[in-house]
Amino acid sequence: MTSDGAQGPTTDGTPTDGTPTDDARTAPGTPPLPGLPTPPPPGASALPPGTFDGTVALVTGGGSGLGRAIAAEFARLGADLVIASRNEQRLTAARAELSELGGRVATAVCDIRDPDRVAAAFDAAESAYGLPGVLVNNAAANFPVPAEEMSPNAWRAVLDATLTGTFFMTREFARRHLAAGSPGSVINIGASYAWTGGPGFAHSAAAKAGVKSLVETLAVEWGPYGIQVNGLVPGLMPHEDLPRDIRDGLGPDHALATRQPALRVGAPRELGWAATFLASPYARFITGHTLVVDGANWQRRSLVNPAVVPVREQLGRA
């Protein structure tokens, strides 16, 4: 189970800077294809320094993985951070790391499935730095399981953390901004199988479809009050915190890049750059939109589909 917003397959052991591998070829013996260019180095930004000076950004699941990467990009641009998670140890480590970027960082131990604890996390954020102007709903839960083997508790665990928790956080954010008469920006971390379905991840795919619907619904409801709601979908972005049960479903690491039209995987900072743009003053007319940052991987299709391998076989249940 993961709390950093990962939708499914990615792995460590593949270049984490997005560099194409030597296997990025069309056929044996042919020269390597270039794929999409690699991203700028860590620490670079597409936005002006100080873009988020005076802004508080609250990131759930911010103690690890993609959530921590997103939080880092807000910190580089001047935001005061509040990172929330159920895991206090991860929060402590992330706080030390993020503080090195120069901004202020507070932590909030929070179970987003509990609306009272959600309210307490916002109270803590306001006490530390003021009302968050940016909310990144990154926390989620996920693990592979055939649908027919899924227990009621497994279904509820993923739906509660991924969909219900996202709603509780977003509702609390909006309530406070509506009361204050202030604008705000919400970014919900989604998944491409909100569109396609996710065999082996029926609980997470259903939850992420709900998250996408919340983006589109709440953008309309709250737009008149100055509150933007957008979605952000990561592709394959290796990081050290991805759960092993998801990593193990990928197969050999060396083949990962060649499965992408980009001929490389994404770097977590690329998701952070997209998040800072969506929450920035330069994206004020963008709302109700879900941006996919995956090198067009979810749109890949073969002229002839490969043989069907049932989910049970893929997960070693056959």
Rosetta silent file (secondary structure, phi, psi, omega in degrees, C-alpha in Angstrom):
SEQUENCE: MTSDGAQGPTTDGTPTDGTPTDDARTAPGTPPLPGLPTPPPPGASALPPGTFDGTVALVTGGGSGLGRAIAAEFARLGADLVIASRNEQRLTAARAELSELGGRVATAVCDIRDPDRVAAAFDAAESAYGLPGVLVNNAAANFPVPAEEMSPNAWRAVLDATLTGTFFMTREFARRHLAAGSPGSVINIGASYAWTGGPGFAHSAAAKAGVKSLVETLAVEWGPYGIQVNGLVPGLMPHEDLPRDIRDGLGPDHALATRQPALRVGAPRELGWAATFLASPYARFITGHTLVVDGANWQRRSLVNPAVVPVREQLGRA
SCORE:     score description
SCORE:     0.000 S_00000001
   1 L     0.000  142.584 -177.635    0.000    0.000    0.000 S_00000001
   2 L  -128.146  153.561  178.522    1.273    3.461   -0.810 S_00000001
   3 L  -121.766   14.541 -175.600    0.433    6.977    0.339 S_00000001
   4 L  -106.349   11.598  174.977    2.356    9.026   -2.198 S_00000001
   5 L    91.128   -0.212 -178.979   -0.126    9.048   -5.033 S_00000001
   6 L   -64.357  133.237 -178.194    1.504    6.364   -7.160 S_00000001
   7 L   -87.637  -25.254 -175.787   -1.054    4.762   -9.440 S_00000001
   8 L   169.439 -138.372 -162.503    0.821    1.620  -10.262 S_00000001
   9 L   -56.572  129.228  164.204    3.872    0.317  -12.089 S_00000001
  10 L  -164.390  175.904 -172.629    7.220    2.024  -11.800 S_00000001
  11 L  -155.560  159.026  166.528   10.516    0.807  -10.462 S_00000001
  12 L   -92.945  171.195 -177.835   13.858    1.675   -9.008 S_00000001
  13 L    91.587  -15.198  173.148   16.999    0.652  -10.823 S_00000001
  14 L   -95.250  146.707 -178.682   15.978    2.582  -13.951 S_00000001
  15 L   -51.309  123.149 -175.418   17.658    5.980  -14.459 S_00000001
  16 L   -86.151   -0.623  177.343   15.707    8.375  -12.240 S_00000001
  17 L   -96.618    6.485  179.287   16.683   11.462  -14.221 S_00000001
  18 L    83.144   10.053 -178.404   14.664   10.350  -17.237 S_00000001
  19 L   -69.495  129.460  175.789   17.724    9.429  -19.305 S_00000001
  20 L   -59.990  147.492  179.264   16.895    7.025  -22.163 S_00000001
  21 L   -89.812  169.527  178.614   18.566    3.624  -21.819 S_00000001
  22 L   -67.329  -13.594 -178.523   20.789    1.871  -24.341 S_00000001
  23 L   -87.351    3.329 -177.558   17.870   -0.446  -25.095 S_00000001
  24 L   -78.912   74.399 -177.281   15.830    2.354  -26.664 S_00000001
  25 L  -128.264  159.006  175.662   16.024    0.939  -30.195 S_00000001
  26 L   -81.932  -31.048  179.650   13.516    0.039  -32.864 S_00000001
  27 L  -162.309  155.815  179.195   15.197   -3.278  -33.657 S_00000001
  28 L   -54.303  134.385  176.300   18.463   -5.065  -32.857 S_00000001
  29 L    89.183   -8.319  179.085   21.386   -3.486  -34.636 S_00000001
  30 L   -91.989  154.703  179.616   19.711   -0.174  -35.411 S_00000001
  31 L   -63.658  150.502  178.235   20.954    3.130  -33.975 S_00000001
  32 L   -61.540  140.061  170.636   19.243    4.296  -30.780 S_00000001
  33 L   -81.090  150.852 -173.760   16.239    6.563  -31.219 S_00000001
  34 L   -73.153  -31.875 -172.534   16.470    9.804  -29.267 S_00000001
  35 L    65.441 -173.915  178.012   13.135    9.687  -27.465 S_00000001
  36 L   -72.220  144.061 -179.085   11.965   12.787  -25.637 S_00000001
  37 L   -58.041  152.499  176.693   14.749   15.051  -24.357 S_00000001
  38 L   -72.800  154.300 -177.812   15.840   14.660  -20.767 S_00000001
  39 L   -75.915  164.091  171.758   14.593   17.268  -18.273 S_00000001
  40 L   -58.482  163.919 -175.203   16.688   20.069  -16.823 S_00000001
  41 L   -71.162  163.692  174.808   18.708   19.135  -13.723 S_00000001
  42 L   -54.715  140.568 -178.800   17.327   19.153  -10.173 S_00000001
  43 L    98.841  -17.816  176.985   16.967   22.671   -8.844 S_00000001
  44 L   -75.321  158.278  178.786   15.884   24.160  -12.164 S_00000001
  45 L  -147.739  146.802  177.117   12.491   25.833  -12.441 S_00000001
  46 L   -88.777   -7.798 -175.764   10.254   27.067  -15.230 S_00000001
  47 L  -111.439  156.846 -179.219    8.796   29.794  -13.010 S_00000001
  48 L   -63.922  146.643  174.193   10.363   32.984  -11.652 S_00000001
  49 L   -55.398  140.746  178.241   12.073   32.829   -8.256 S_00000001
  50 L    80.890   10.068 -179.537    9.688   33.809   -5.496 S_00000001
  51 L   -53.667  -35.962 -176.902    6.552   32.823   -7.423 S_00000001
  52 L  -110.283   22.693  173.367    5.068   31.414   -4.212 S_00000001
  53 L   -56.969  131.310  179.059    6.474   33.909   -1.714 S_00000001
  54 L    81.814    2.974  179.888    3.825   34.428    0.950 S_00000001
  55 L  -106.979  138.410  175.218    1.889   31.302   -0.103 S_00000001
  56 E  -101.421  128.198  177.993    1.336   28.277    2.097 S_00000001
  57 E  -114.996  123.998  177.395    1.226   24.920    0.281 S_00000001
  58 E  -104.720  122.567 -176.511   -0.225   21.879    2.023 S_00000001
  59 E  -120.913  116.497  175.172    0.830   18.553    0.477 S_00000001
  60 E   -82.174  150.843 -172.489   -0.684   15.275    1.655 S_00000001
  61 L    62.503   26.333 -174.257    1.556   12.253    1.387 S_00000001
  62 L   -82.638    2.097 -179.040    4.334   14.840    1.405 S_00000001
  63 L   -87.140   -6.475 -175.625    6.693   12.761    3.488 S_00000001
  64 L  -158.773  167.544  169.172    7.807   10.481    0.684 S_00000001
  65 H    54.050 -137.563 -176.639    7.881    9.704   -3.019 S_00000001
  66 H   -65.965  -32.390  177.900    6.106   11.941   -5.486 S_00000001
  67 H   -62.308  -43.430  177.451    4.530   14.019   -2.727 S_00000001
  68 H   -65.098  -38.121  178.382    7.930   14.982   -1.383 S_00000001
  69 H   -64.073  -40.697  177.012    9.122   15.771   -4.919 S_00000001
  70 H   -64.268  -46.420 -179.987    6.136   18.066   -5.457 S_00000001
  71 H   -58.454  -38.216 -178.661    6.680   19.768   -2.113 S_00000001
  72 H   -61.397  -39.620 -178.841   10.318   20.399   -3.005 S_00000001
  73 H   -69.859  -34.797  173.705    9.412   22.362   -6.125 S_00000001
  74 H   -65.685  -39.535  179.712    7.020   24.584   -4.191 S_00000001
  75 H   -63.564  -40.513  179.801    9.743   25.181   -1.602 S_00000001
  76 H   -60.319  -27.022 -176.666   12.253   26.182   -4.282 S_00000001
  77 L   -99.524   14.236  169.527    9.824   28.874   -5.417 S_00000001
  78 L   101.199   -0.831 -177.729    9.349   30.375   -1.979 S_00000001
  79 L   -71.104  147.637  164.379    6.296   28.606   -0.542 S_00000001
  80 E   -83.543  131.577 -173.555    5.927   27.825    3.123 S_00000001
  81 E  -104.638  142.559  164.065    5.229   24.094    3.292 S_00000001
  82 E  -126.302  114.226  179.797    2.958   21.986    5.427 S_00000001
  83 E  -105.121  134.402 -174.873    3.466   18.295    4.666 S_00000001
  84 E  -122.132  144.154  179.129    0.922   15.819    5.988 S_00000001
  85 E  -168.475  162.626  172.239    1.072   12.055    6.407 S_00000001
  86 L   -79.978  -17.247 -173.290    0.121    9.289    8.812 S_00000001
  87 L   -98.804  101.868 -176.432    3.804    8.373    9.129 S_00000001
  88 H   -65.404  -35.562 -179.277    5.526   10.709   11.573 S_00000001
  89 H   -63.205  -43.077  177.779    8.958    9.213   10.929 S_00000001
  90 H   -64.717  -39.060  179.169    8.723    9.957    7.214 S_00000001
  91 H   -61.521  -42.620 -179.233    7.527   13.473    7.952 S_00000001
  92 H   -62.418  -44.622  179.398   10.499   14.146   10.196 S_00000001
  93 H   -65.777  -42.351 -179.457   12.965   12.967    7.566 S_00000001
  94 H   -66.519  -37.755  179.200   11.229   14.897    4.783 S_00000001
  95 H   -60.459  -43.750  179.130   11.107   18.054    6.862 S_00000001
  96 H   -62.418  -41.581 -179.682   14.877   17.963    7.351 S_00000001
  97 H   -68.041  -46.116 -176.517   15.434   17.437    3.630 S_00000001
  98 H   -70.886  -29.264  179.429   12.967   20.079    2.464 S_00000001
  99 H   -64.683  -24.402  179.047   14.218   22.657    4.971 S_00000001
 100 L   -68.375  -13.746  179.415   17.566   22.614    3.179 S_00000001
 101 L   -82.380   -4.675  171.644   15.846   24.288    0.216 S_00000001
 102 L   106.519  -13.558 -178.498   15.546   27.471    2.244 S_00000001
 103 L   -96.256  177.690  176.371   11.864   27.672    3.092 S_00000001
 104 L   -88.941  141.321 -177.253    9.872   27.015    6.220 S_00000001
 105 E  -135.676  125.038  173.706    8.445   23.525    6.662 S_00000001
 106 E  -116.634  158.078  179.640    5.849   22.324    9.155 S_00000001
 107 E  -121.933  154.890  176.923    4.460   18.821    9.525 S_00000001
 108 E  -142.192  114.724  173.636    1.013   17.480   10.370 S_00000001
 109 E   -75.232  120.312 -170.632    0.336   13.871   11.300 S_00000001
 110 L  -148.338  134.006  169.206   -3.023   13.313    9.677 S_00000001
 111 L  -100.208  105.194 -172.732   -5.349   10.490    8.679 S_00000001
 112 L   -68.223   -9.386  177.613   -7.199   12.050    5.754 S_00000001
 113 L   -77.770  -11.017 -176.557  -10.004    9.502    6.120 S_00000001
 114 L  -110.948  112.219 -176.281  -11.102   11.224    9.342 S_00000001
 115 H   -62.534  -28.869  177.255  -12.720   14.647    8.827 S_00000001
 116 H   -68.382  -39.613  178.104  -11.915   15.729   12.384 S_00000001
 117 H   -71.174  -32.699  174.837   -8.226   15.009   11.854 S_00000001
 118 H   -61.316  -47.057  178.295   -8.386   16.789    8.520 S_00000001
 119 H   -60.585  -39.212  179.525   -9.752   19.890   10.277 S_00000001
 120 H   -64.868  -36.979  178.163   -7.003   19.583   12.881 S_00000001
 121 H   -64.938  -40.664  176.600   -4.350   19.489   10.152 S_00000001
 122 H   -67.374  -37.362  175.661   -5.708   22.707    8.656 S_00000001
 123 H   -59.942  -43.869  179.898   -5.794   24.269   12.122 S_00000001
 124 H   -63.962  -40.292  178.852   -2.132   23.345   12.568 S_00000001
 125 H   -63.574  -45.008  179.417   -1.254   24.790    9.161 S_00000001
 126 H   -63.745  -39.229  179.257   -3.038   28.049    9.910 S_00000001
 127 H   -65.098  -34.421 -177.556   -1.356   28.298   13.308 S_00000001
 128 H   -76.425  -52.680 -170.323    2.061   27.773   11.734 S_00000001
 129 L  -135.455  -11.679 -175.017    1.930   29.974    8.635 S_00000001
 130 L   116.483  174.778 -177.839   -1.648   30.932    7.761 S_00000001
 131 L   -62.564  125.025  177.068   -4.392   29.487    5.595 S_00000001
 132 L   -58.886  132.521  175.384   -2.916   27.297    2.834 S_00000001
 133 L   -92.787  -14.158  178.720   -3.441   28.852   -0.585 S_00000001
 134 E  -131.192  133.316  174.083   -2.479   25.636   -2.345 S_00000001
 135 E  -122.980  124.940  174.013   -3.624   22.112   -1.549 S_00000001
 136 E  -112.000  110.443  178.755   -2.027   19.096   -3.240 S_00000001
 137 E   -88.026   90.500 -176.135   -4.040   15.933   -2.613 S_00000001
 138 L  -105.600  -24.923 -176.302   -1.344   13.349   -3.190 S_00000001
 139 L   -63.822  140.867 -178.540   -2.030   10.784   -0.459 S_00000001
 140 L  -162.097  176.301  174.317   -3.587    7.546   -1.664 S_00000001
 141 L  -135.420  149.266 -177.450   -3.543    3.788   -1.148 S_00000001
 142 L  -167.492  146.137  170.976   -2.964    1.038   -3.681 S_00000001
 143 L  -166.056  147.844 -177.839   -1.920   -2.584   -4.080 S_00000001
 144 L   -78.552  138.236  177.408   -2.474   -5.166   -6.842 S_00000001
 145 L  -163.548  137.534  173.018   -5.172   -7.813   -6.350 S_00000001
 146 L   -61.288  141.330 -174.407   -7.558   -9.712   -8.633 S_00000001
 147 H   -58.407  -37.374 -176.451  -11.025   -8.214   -8.260 S_00000001
 148 H   -72.229  -15.682  177.727  -12.619  -11.519   -7.273 S_00000001
 149 H   -97.074   -3.737 -174.711  -10.157  -11.893   -4.390 S_00000001
 150 L   -72.282  126.075  179.030  -10.636   -8.366   -3.080 S_00000001
 151 L   -81.246  159.677  174.554  -12.056   -8.279    0.433 S_00000001
 152 H   -56.301  -38.068  179.124  -14.551   -5.644    1.563 S_00000001
 153 H   -66.341  -38.631  178.337  -11.854   -4.193    3.806 S_00000001
 154 H   -63.963  -44.133  177.655   -9.400   -3.968    0.907 S_00000001
 155 H   -59.158  -48.861 -177.333  -11.981   -2.158   -1.228 S_00000001
 156 H   -66.108  -38.097 -177.870  -12.852    0.270    1.556 S_00000001
 157 H   -58.890  -44.370 -178.127   -9.217    0.904    2.486 S_00000001
 158 H   -75.192  -43.013  178.738   -8.324    2.132   -0.997 S_00000001
 159 H   -63.350  -41.213 -177.885  -11.577    4.026   -1.639 S_00000001
 160 H   -66.297  -43.544 -177.932  -11.427    5.733    1.757 S_00000001
 161 H   -74.330  -38.590 -171.463   -7.810    6.846    1.433 S_00000001
 162 H   -87.297  -45.569 -176.394   -7.863    7.750   -2.249 S_00000001
 163 H   -98.327  -54.949 -176.972  -11.327    9.176   -2.902 S_00000001
 164 H   -64.337  -42.944  178.227  -12.976    9.935    0.426 S_00000001
 165 H   -62.778  -40.645  176.655   -9.799   11.372    1.940 S_00000001
 166 H   -61.093  -41.254  178.948   -9.248   13.568   -1.099 S_00000001
 167 H   -65.748  -44.116 -179.387  -12.804   14.856   -0.780 S_00000001
 168 H   -60.553  -42.751  179.187  -12.476   15.572    2.954 S_00000001
 169 H   -64.355  -45.168 -177.790   -9.265   17.543    2.383 S_00000001
 170 H   -67.104  -40.159  178.394  -10.702   19.482   -0.539 S_00000001
 171 H   -62.005  -44.118 -179.902  -13.949   20.237    1.280 S_00000001
 172 H   -64.524  -41.082  177.059  -12.095   21.606    4.316 S_00000001
 173 H   -58.744  -48.469 -177.307   -9.867   23.738    2.084 S_00000001
 174 H   -67.143  -41.622  179.469  -12.883   25.191    0.271 S_00000001
 175 H   -55.863  -43.160 -177.394  -14.889   25.813    3.442 S_00000001
 176 H   -72.171  -37.713  177.924  -12.122   27.943    4.873 S_00000001
 177 H   -72.214  -36.169  176.229  -11.534   29.891    1.672 S_00000001
 178 H   -63.611  -39.905  178.950  -15.244   30.480    1.182 S_00000001
 179 H   -67.708  -35.557 -178.455  -15.463   31.807    4.731 S_00000001
 180 H   -85.255  -14.393 -176.144  -12.422   34.026    4.213 S_00000001
 181 L    68.784   32.847 -175.750  -13.467   35.171    0.748 S_00000001
 182 L  -116.973  151.535  177.886  -10.043   34.244   -0.604 S_00000001
 183 L   -76.998  167.000  177.392   -8.948   32.396   -3.764 S_00000001
 184 E  -164.644  169.369 -178.537   -7.142   29.083   -3.707 S_00000001
 185 E  -134.491  126.321  177.058   -5.806   26.258   -5.851 S_00000001
 186 E  -111.487  134.640  174.388   -6.410   22.520   -5.431 S_00000001
 187 E  -125.537  117.647  178.165   -4.412   19.874   -7.301 S_00000001
 188 E  -100.194  125.035  177.702   -5.603   16.281   -7.098 S_00000001
 189 E   -79.134  121.697 -175.439   -3.112   13.604   -8.069 S_00000001
 190 L  -111.142 -156.837 -179.921   -4.908   11.194  -10.369 S_00000001
 191 L  -154.326  146.450 -176.598   -4.148    8.181  -12.520 S_00000001
 192 L   -67.176  -22.708  178.453   -4.530    7.390  -16.205 S_00000001
 193 H   -76.815    4.499  165.790   -6.655    4.359  -15.454 S_00000001
 194 H   -64.543  -27.528  177.152   -9.396    6.771  -14.438 S_00000001
 195 H   -93.503  -39.797 -167.669  -10.016    6.796  -18.228 S_00000001
 196 H   -98.240  -15.309 -166.462   -8.934    3.321  -19.239 S_00000001
 197 L    83.906  157.616 -176.198   -9.769    1.097  -16.285 S_00000001
 198 L  -137.502   81.296  178.335   -7.088   -0.698  -14.309 S_00000001
 199 L   -53.754  131.577 -175.202   -7.137   -4.500  -14.362 S_00000001
 200 L    89.989  -12.693  179.640   -5.555   -5.748  -11.145 S_00000001
 201 L  -135.441   46.393 -174.296   -6.276   -2.394   -9.504 S_00000001
 202 H   -59.466  -38.380 -179.772  -10.086   -2.225   -9.638 S_00000001
 203 H   -65.490  -47.087 -178.795  -10.322   -0.448   -6.281 S_00000001
 204 H   -69.132  -39.951  179.797   -7.757    2.226   -7.158 S_00000001
 205 H   -62.862  -41.504  177.692   -9.053    2.720  -10.707 S_00000001
 206 H   -64.278  -42.237 -179.971  -12.578    3.300   -9.386 S_00000001
 207 H   -65.045  -43.406 -179.151  -11.291    5.701   -6.762 S_00000001
 208 H   -68.930  -31.088  173.155   -9.171    7.674   -9.221 S_00000001
 209 H   -62.695  -38.224  175.853  -12.121    7.939  -11.614 S_00000001
 210 H   -65.443  -39.584  178.102  -13.977    9.519   -8.724 S_00000001
 211 H   -61.686  -43.509  178.006  -11.079   11.898   -8.080 S_00000001
 212 H   -61.344  -41.197  178.800  -11.154   12.992  -11.731 S_00000001
 213 H   -64.619  -37.288  176.353  -14.902   13.600  -11.470 S_00000001
 214 H   -60.611  -41.558  178.008  -14.357   15.717   -8.352 S_00000001
 215 H   -54.954  -49.095 -174.389  -11.924   17.893  -10.316 S_00000001
 216 H   -72.396  -34.607 -179.126  -14.518   18.565  -13.001 S_00000001
 217 H   -74.297  -49.390 -173.245  -17.430   19.014  -10.596 S_00000001
 218 H   -74.427  -25.829  175.478  -15.802   21.214   -7.978 S_00000001
 219 H   -60.354  -37.491  179.261  -14.093   23.451  -10.532 S_00000001
 220 H   -75.162  -44.199 -178.351  -17.561   24.523  -11.663 S_00000001
 221 H   -62.256  -40.640 -170.041  -19.033   24.798   -8.168 S_00000001
 222 H  -106.424   -4.711  177.582  -16.212   26.867   -6.724 S_00000001
 223 H   -55.130  -42.143 -179.994  -14.931   28.775   -9.752 S_00000001
 224 H   -60.363  -18.529 -178.576  -17.196   31.763   -9.000 S_00000001
 225 H  -101.636    6.540  175.750  -15.451   32.087   -5.630 S_00000001
 226 L    88.032   15.531 -179.506  -11.924   32.040   -7.052 S_00000001
 227 E  -104.218  119.601  176.384  -11.059   28.436   -6.239 S_00000001
 228 E   -91.164  144.177  175.418   -9.340   26.423   -8.964 S_00000001
 229 E  -135.046  117.938 -179.963   -9.458   22.623   -8.968 S_00000001
 230 E  -131.786  163.424  176.367   -7.214   20.662  -11.308 S_00000001
 231 E  -115.537  157.308 -179.040   -5.865   17.140  -11.632 S_00000001
 232 E  -143.595  122.012 -175.386   -2.368   15.911  -12.302 S_00000001
 233 E  -112.138  120.367  176.784   -1.555   12.383  -13.479 S_00000001
 234 E   -84.050  149.883  169.609    1.965   10.961  -13.185 S_00000001
 235 L   -93.810 -150.253  178.235    3.420    8.436  -15.560 S_00000001
 236 L   -75.400  109.019 -176.546    6.236    6.039  -14.751 S_00000001
 237 L  -132.654   91.977 -174.988    8.436    8.042  -12.392 S_00000001
 238 L   -58.278  138.031  171.753   10.832    5.862  -10.429 S_00000001
 239 L  -154.626  158.659 -169.906   11.420    6.725   -6.785 S_00000001
 240 L   -72.217  -12.761 -175.229   12.744    4.839   -3.815 S_00000001
 241 L   -96.174    2.546 -178.566    9.476    4.833   -1.862 S_00000001
 242 L   -67.268  134.567 -178.343    7.339    2.878   -4.325 S_00000001
 243 L   -60.419  143.403 -176.601    5.887   -0.251   -2.682 S_00000001
 244 H   -64.136  -33.070 -177.702    7.617   -3.468   -3.640 S_00000001
 245 H   -65.832  -25.155  174.420    4.393   -5.246   -4.571 S_00000001
 246 H   -82.849  -43.057  178.736    3.923   -2.694   -7.359 S_00000001
 247 H   -58.298  -40.120 -174.896    7.590   -2.643   -8.409 S_00000001
 248 L   -67.058  -17.759 -179.438    7.640   -6.423   -8.661 S_00000001
 249 L   -82.157    2.002 -173.150    4.851   -6.396  -11.255 S_00000001
 250 L   -88.568  -26.770 -171.584    6.983   -4.615  -13.832 S_00000001
 251 L    88.595 -164.484 -175.075    9.370   -7.257  -15.006 S_00000001
 252 L   -60.025  135.625 -179.709   13.028   -6.496  -15.842 S_00000001
 253 H   -60.781  -36.951 -171.993   14.104   -2.935  -15.104 S_00000001
 254 H   -66.020  -19.026 -177.215   16.162   -2.613  -18.288 S_00000001
 255 H   -91.208   -4.567 -171.306   13.058   -2.939  -20.475 S_00000001
 256 L   -63.473  -45.785 -176.233   11.062   -0.192  -18.783 S_00000001
 257 H   -63.281  -35.606 -176.965   12.177    2.753  -20.913 S_00000001
 258 H   -72.932   -7.970  176.749   11.468    0.955  -24.181 S_00000001
 259 H   -86.376   -4.612 -177.453    7.822    0.533  -23.139 S_00000001
 260 L  -105.816  138.614  172.180    7.310    4.295  -23.280 S_00000001
 261 L   -57.359  -28.811  178.912    6.781    6.353  -26.458 S_00000001
 262 L   -73.189  -13.557 -174.193    9.191    8.825  -24.851 S_00000001
 263 L    58.182   27.450  171.761   11.820    6.050  -24.652 S_00000001
 264 L  -160.415  162.589  172.508   12.487    7.135  -21.108 S_00000001
 265 L   -89.246  171.775  177.267   10.749    7.262  -17.768 S_00000001
 266 L   -89.535  158.636  173.176    9.810   10.472  -16.035 S_00000001
 267 L  -100.317  137.876 -178.905   11.680   12.186  -13.234 S_00000001
 268 H   -51.993  -32.754 -179.374    9.652   13.018  -10.102 S_00000001
 269 H   -65.286  -24.341  177.976   10.667   16.670  -10.382 S_00000001
 270 H   -65.594  -33.606  174.538    8.827   16.837  -13.714 S_00000001
 271 H   -69.682  -38.507  177.041    5.587   16.214  -11.817 S_00000001
 272 H   -61.856  -40.473  178.202    6.603   18.910   -9.338 S_00000001
 273 H   -63.816  -40.220  178.927    7.141   21.420  -12.135 S_00000001
 274 H   -65.386  -39.369  179.783    3.696   20.673  -13.529 S_00000001
 275 H   -64.955  -43.470 -179.624    2.118   21.082  -10.096 S_00000001
 276 H   -65.589  -35.320  176.932    3.767   24.453   -9.483 S_00000001
 277 H   -63.729  -48.568 -176.697    2.605   25.678  -12.886 S_00000001
 278 H   -61.392  -29.323 -179.623   -1.031   24.675  -12.273 S_00000001
 279 H   -92.917   -1.924 -173.322   -1.021   26.470   -8.921 S_00000001
 280 L   -85.844  166.933  175.534    0.830   29.532  -10.200 S_00000001
 281 H   -62.635  -16.443 -177.191   -0.531   32.930  -11.283 S_00000001
 282 H   -83.619   -2.438 -179.150    0.271   31.883  -14.866 S_00000001
 283 H  -123.881   29.943 -173.578   -2.450   29.209  -14.853 S_00000001
 284 L   -67.221  -21.379 -179.442   -5.342   31.218  -13.436 S_00000001
 285 L   -99.783   11.061  177.052   -7.680   30.397  -16.342 S_00000001
 286 L  -105.393  115.267  176.503   -7.011   26.659  -16.104 S_00000001
 287 L  -157.175  150.590 -175.437   -9.476   24.800  -13.912 S_00000001
 288 L    76.946   12.964 -175.133  -11.437   21.583  -14.170 S_00000001
 289 L  -111.616  144.003  172.424   -8.586   20.090  -16.197 S_00000001
 290 E  -112.419  117.170 -177.784   -6.518   16.955  -15.596 S_00000001
 291 E   -95.317  126.010  179.753   -2.987   17.206  -16.957 S_00000001
 292 E  -100.017  124.992 -177.766   -1.225   13.932  -17.766 S_00000001
 293 E  -116.075   78.002 -174.401    2.560   13.952  -17.370 S_00000001
 294 L  -143.722   18.325  178.101    3.556   10.585  -18.804 S_00000001
 295 L    62.297   29.396  178.854    5.217   11.049  -22.192 S_00000001
 296 L    68.974   17.911 -175.222    2.029    9.909  -23.974 S_00000001
 297 H   -66.085  -37.105 -176.093    2.352    6.438  -22.485 S_00000001
 298 H   -71.650  -15.652  179.558   -1.309    6.021  -21.585 S_00000001
 299 H   -95.206    1.899 -178.111   -2.295    6.757  -25.185 S_00000001
 300 L   -67.836  135.899  174.599   -0.016    4.101  -26.661 S_00000001
 301 L  -138.226  149.180  176.023   -1.721    1.478  -28.812 S_00000001
 302 L   -98.207  149.888  175.679   -0.404   -1.388  -30.920 S_00000001
 303 L   -62.638  -37.200  174.205   -1.556   -2.082  -34.468 S_00000001
 304 L  -125.861  120.937 -176.546   -2.071   -5.654  -33.334 S_00000001
 305 L   -67.358  145.610  176.522   -2.740   -6.154  -29.647 S_00000001
 306 L   -68.421  166.174  178.742   -0.528   -8.601  -27.755 S_00000001
 307 L   -59.834  142.854  179.601   -1.962  -11.852  -26.439 S_00000001
 308 L   -74.474  129.099  172.536   -4.226  -11.444  -23.417 S_00000001
 309 L  -115.179  112.579 -177.430   -2.692  -12.568  -20.120 S_00000001
 310 L   -55.545  148.786 -178.827   -5.369  -12.783  -17.403 S_00000001
 311 H   -56.046  -39.754 -179.650   -4.767  -10.685  -14.314 S_00000001
 312 H   -57.937  -40.771  178.082   -4.665  -13.803  -12.156 S_00000001
 313 H   -68.334  -41.078  179.283   -1.730  -15.100  -14.205 S_00000001
 314 H   -59.854  -34.606 -178.295    0.029  -11.736  -14.109 S_00000001
 315 L   -95.100   10.280  175.486   -0.204  -11.737  -10.330 S_00000001
 316 L    73.323   25.269 -178.278    0.894  -15.355  -10.010 S_00000001
 317 L   -93.383  -17.028 -175.491   -2.494  -16.680   -8.893 S_00000001
 318 L   -73.271    0.000    0.000   -2.998  -19.213  -11.696 S_00000001
